[in-house]
Amino acid sequence: MTNAMTRLTPDSIVDFIGDIFNRRGAESYLGEPVTMSQHMLQGAFRAEESDASDELIAAALLHDIGHYTSEFPEDALEKGLNNYHDTAGAAVLAPFFPRLVVDCVRYHVDAKRYLCATDPSYFDRLSEASVHSLRLQGGPMSNDEVAAFRKNPHLKDILQVRFWDDDGKDPDLETPPFTHYAPILQHVVDRFCAERD
């Protein structure tokens, strides 16, 4: 993580994330037909469309933020490496967002592995790029991994964010911009920090 990340505060985290969307959101999304910002905004849009809570809208929007916080190169997946964007993103968000949001970010890759192991039809809905990354991320879970994953108290919400993740790859879908979601993020941060303090 960079030194800039160590200086983040509850008052600056949303602007920090917005800056990432502004500067780097137009980058390609690992072989998908959408940009990174389109993908993440589509996740949030799907969540909002489903009348999800602010926390789940935040999780859907931020699930891939770790692509920007990891120290691995941006083309790591193309080079056959797992960039661990799930854990990198969760680490950056954990001081500012509730565990539900952080868990959805931290485990959205594991959710894909879990669903591939438990739902024979799920694999068929994955894009070619997602199938490729699945191999790099360990493939479908083992029976022991499935049993352990089922113990997460946020399992249902983690899986729902995964479904929104999978649906966020439509090059023709129009969504609100990041500025629409910034107040939602700030509300989630403020509430979490107030309850924690």
Secondary structure per residue as TSV (DSSP state, phi and psi in degrees):
chain	resnum	aa	ss	phi	psi
A	1	M	-	360.0	150.2
A	2	T	-	-83.7	163.9
A	3	N	H	-62.9	-30.9
A	4	A	H	-59.1	-35.0
A	5	M	H	-69.0	-29.1
A	6	T	H	-73.6	-14.7
A	7	R	T	-97.1	4.2
A	8	L	-	-67.0	145.9
A	9	T	-	-132.5	168.3
A	10	P	T	-57.9	-26.0
A	11	D	T	-84.7	-14.9
A	12	S	T	-114.2	-13.8
A	13	I	H	-62.0	-40.4
A	14	V	H	-68.8	-40.8
A	15	D	H	-64.1	-37.5
A	16	F	H	-60.2	-46.2
A	17	I	H	-65.6	-42.0
A	18	G	H	-60.1	-37.6
A	19	D	H	-63.7	-38.5
A	20	I	H	-62.1	-46.0
A	21	F	H	-59.6	-42.6
A	22	N	H	-67.8	-43.0
A	23	R	H	-81.7	-36.1
A	24	R	H	-125.7	-1.5
A	25	G	T	-64.1	-22.8
A	26	A	T	-81.4	-0.5
A	27	E	S	-69.1	155.0
A	28	S	B	-67.9	155.9
A	29	Y	-	-109.3	76.0
A	30	L	T	44.5	51.6
A	31	G	T	86.6	2.8
A	32	E	S	-90.3	162.0
A	33	P	S	-83.7	15.2
A	34	V	S	-129.1	161.6
A	35	T	B	-81.0	170.7
A	36	M	H	-61.4	-43.6
A	37	S	H	-67.8	-39.9
A	38	Q	H	-57.7	-45.0
A	39	H	H	-60.6	-49.7
A	40	M	H	-70.1	-38.4
A	41	L	H	-66.4	-35.2
A	42	Q	H	-65.8	-37.0
A	43	G	H	-60.0	-46.6
A	44	A	H	-64.3	-39.8
A	45	F	H	-62.6	-44.0
A	46	R	H	-61.4	-40.2
A	47	A	H	-65.3	-46.0
A	48	E	H	-64.0	-39.4
A	49	E	H	-60.8	-28.8
A	50	S	T	-90.6	9.2
A	51	D	T	57.8	37.7
A	52	A	-	-72.0	162.8
A	53	S	-	-67.5	163.2
A	54	D	H	-58.5	-37.0
A	55	E	H	-63.5	-40.7
A	56	L	H	-74.5	-32.6
A	57	I	H	-62.8	-43.7
A	58	A	H	-61.2	-43.9
A	59	A	H	-63.3	-42.9
A	60	A	H	-64.7	-38.0
A	61	L	H	-68.9	-38.4
A	62	L	H	-100.5	3.1
A	63	H	T	-58.2	-29.0
A	64	D	T	-106.7	15.2
A	65	I	G	-60.9	-24.1
A	66	G	G	-64.8	-17.1
A	67	H	G	-61.6	-22.0
A	68	Y	T	-101.4	-10.6
A	69	T	T	-107.5	-13.4
A	70	S	-	-70.7	149.7
A	71	E	S	-84.6	-5.7
A	72	F	S	-74.4	155.1
A	73	P	-	-65.3	153.2
A	74	E	T	-61.2	-28.9
A	75	D	T	-94.9	24.4
A	76	A	T	-57.4	-43.0
A	77	L	T	-66.1	-36.2
A	78	E	T	-65.4	-28.9
A	79	K	T	-87.1	2.7
A	80	G	T	85.9	24.9
A	81	L	-	-115.3	150.3
A	82	N	-	-92.1	120.3
A	83	N	-	-87.7	3.4
A	84	Y	-	51.1	42.0
A	85	H	H	-66.0	-23.2
A	86	D	H	-66.8	-49.9
A	87	T	H	-73.9	-33.4
A	88	A	H	-63.5	-44.9
A	89	G	H	-64.2	-42.8
A	90	A	H	-61.9	-39.0
A	91	A	H	-63.6	-39.4
A	92	V	H	-70.2	-36.9
A	93	L	H	-82.1	-25.7
A	94	A	T	-54.0	-36.7
A	95	P	T	-71.2	-13.1
A	96	F	T	-121.5	-17.5
A	97	F	S	-123.6	150.8
A	98	P	-	-65.1	162.7
A	99	R	H	-58.1	-33.9
A	100	L	H	-57.2	-48.3
A	101	V	H	-63.3	-47.8
A	102	V	H	-62.9	-41.8
A	103	D	H	-63.6	-40.1
A	104	C	H	-63.9	-35.5
A	105	V	H	-72.9	-49.1
A	106	R	H	-61.7	-34.8
A	107	Y	T	-111.3	13.6
A	108	H	H	-69.9	-27.0
A	109	V	H	-73.0	-45.1
A	110	D	H	-60.9	-32.1
A	111	A	H	-62.5	-39.3
A	112	K	H	-63.5	-44.5
A	113	R	H	-62.9	-40.2
A	114	Y	H	-63.8	-48.0
A	115	L	H	-66.0	-35.7
A	116	C	H	-65.6	-29.4
A	117	A	H	-83.0	-25.5
A	118	T	H	-112.4	-15.5
A	119	D	-	-130.5	101.4
A	120	P	T	-57.0	-25.8
A	121	S	T	-84.0	-15.7
A	122	Y	T	-65.8	-41.2
A	123	F	G	-55.2	-35.6
A	124	D	G	-67.0	-19.8
A	125	R	G	-89.7	-6.3
A	126	L	S	-74.5	143.4
A	127	S	-	-72.8	166.1
A	128	E	H	-60.3	-41.7
A	129	A	H	-64.3	-36.8
A	130	S	H	-71.0	-33.6
A	131	V	H	-65.1	-42.4
A	132	H	H	-61.5	-47.5
A	133	S	H	-66.6	-31.2
A	134	L	H	-57.1	-43.0
A	135	R	H	-61.4	-41.6
A	136	L	H	-70.3	-25.1
A	137	Q	T	-92.5	5.9
A	138	G	T	112.1	-2.7
A	139	G	S	71.0	-174.0
A	140	P	S	-57.5	148.2
A	141	M	-	-65.4	151.8
A	142	S	-	-76.0	169.0
A	143	N	H	-59.2	-39.8
A	144	D	H	-65.9	-40.0
A	145	E	H	-65.8	-40.2
A	146	V	H	-60.3	-46.8
A	147	A	H	-61.0	-41.3
A	148	A	H	-68.9	-41.2
A	149	F	H	-64.7	-34.6
A	150	R	T	-63.7	-16.8
A	151	K	T	-80.6	-10.2
A	152	N	-	-66.1	126.8
A	153	P	T	-64.7	-16.1
A	154	H	T	-105.9	21.6
A	155	L	H	-52.6	-49.8
A	156	K	H	-58.2	-43.6
A	157	D	H	-71.5	-37.8
A	158	I	H	-59.9	-44.7
A	159	L	H	-65.9	-38.3
A	160	Q	H	-63.9	-42.4
A	161	V	H	-61.9	-36.1
A	162	R	H	-61.9	-41.9
A	163	F	H	-64.6	-41.1
A	164	W	H	-65.2	-36.3
A	165	D	H	-57.4	-50.2
A	166	D	H	-63.4	-30.8
A	167	D	H	-84.2	-5.7
A	168	G	-	-91.9	49.9
A	169	K	-	-137.2	32.6
A	170	D	-	-101.1	109.1
A	171	P	T	-65.6	-14.9
A	172	D	T	-100.8	-3.3
A	173	L	-	-81.2	123.8
A	174	E	-	-90.0	135.5
A	175	T	-	-130.1	162.8
A	176	P	-	-63.3	157.7
A	177	P	-	-77.1	174.9
A	178	F	H	-56.3	-36.9
A	179	T	H	-59.6	-25.8
A	180	H	H	-66.5	-35.2
A	181	Y	H	-92.7	-15.8
A	182	A	H	-55.7	-44.7
A	183	P	H	-63.6	-32.8
A	184	I	H	-65.0	-46.1
A	185	L	H	-59.8	-45.2
A	186	Q	H	-64.1	-37.8
A	187	H	H	-62.0	-43.0
A	188	V	H	-64.8	-44.3
A	189	V	H	-61.8	-48.5
A	190	D	H	-62.0	-42.4
A	191	R	H	-66.3	-43.3
A	192	F	H	-62.8	-46.4
A	193	C	H	-67.4	-35.5
A	194	A	H	-66.7	-41.8
A	195	E	H	-69.3	-34.9
A	196	R	H	-70.1	-39.8
A	197	D	-	-77.3	360.0
